[in-house]
Amino acid sequence: MNIVCVICSDLLVPSDDVFHTPCGHVFHHACLLQWIERSHTCPQCRQRTTESKIHRIYFNFSNNESILEDPVSLQTRIDSLNFQLKLKQKDVDDLKGENEKLGKQTSGLRHEVRKIENKIVSKDSVIFALNDQIKFFKQECSDMKNYKEENIQLKKELENLKCIRSLVDESVSKLDSIIMETSDTFKLKTYIAVLKREMMVTSDRCKEIRERYNNLRHQYSRVTGDNKALAEERVKRKKLEEQLILCESEKMSLEVKLHKMQQNELNCIDSDLSLKSLSNSNRQEKHNTVKKSNTVNDCMPKSKSASALNDTSGSSDNWIIVNVCKV
């Protein structure tokens, strides 16, 4: 008996988990669960059902080995399994393609992340520089406030000292007349105290100015001495540079002379080698002529051989003398 699951269209095997619905239809357990998750109905008759209402069925099959399965059913199972295998392979290929795409996307995203990190680093450096500038500007603002307060205080002091300045600027006769005209003793006391205080302040300022002048003078003398030393060092450096240029030019000329001398030595060596080769060749020729003369003397009479030997010796001596003169 061949029982087919309507959901997956596969035959029910004794090793499968088989469940039935309240309406009596039989399915694979996994297939039925997936169906019920999507729709709470029977896949075949559409009757209302839930996961709690389905139950397992246990079939009793014979253990007789003579009973064989239908080859058609086996072939269908094989075809279905091959089809599922192809679907799985297709899914695997699709997943590989998606993996490659995701890898490319991740590499691009990593590159973008690196760019963004570099931008963040540059922006952080810019922010750090701007914070330093802000601190500097705040310091300058605080200094400006202090300067403004000092300016206000100085203006007040100037206003208070205007009358005293008028007394100081006035001549002695006018000052005596002003003091004589002022009958208020308290005013006179204040004038005298203020003048005394101003005199002390001006004396202190004069001392400070003298000390500052002396310090500046010493610094100026020190700076002039340093400038003179630097000027002397600059002159010495220029002289050394000129001497270095002269030494380099002399070095170049000496290198040229050395090159010429080496070339002349090479030419002399070549000429010596050519002379040696010529002397060797002359010796060989002389030896050959001696051999020939010996053979001729053997064939000719003694008198003739002696005269020929004298002639050959004279000719060979003449030939050697000519070659030496040429060299």
Secondary structure, 3 states (H helix, E strand, C coil): CCCECCCCCCECCCCCCEEECCCCCEEEHHHHHHHHHHCCECCCCCCECCHHHCEECCCCCCCCCCCCCCHHHHHHHHHHHHHHHHHHHHHHHHHHHHHHHHHHHHHHHHHHHHHHHHHHHHHHHHHHHHHHHHHHHHHHHHHHHHHHHHHHHHHHHHHHHHHHHHHHHCCHHHHHHHHHHCCCHHHHHHHHHHHHHHHHHHHHHHHHHHHHHHHHHHHHHHHHHHHHHHHHHHHHHHHHHHHHHHHHHHHHHHHHHHHHHHHHHHHHHHHHHHHHHHHHHHHHHHHHHHHHHHHHHHHCCHHHHHHHHHHHHHHHHHHHHHHHHHC
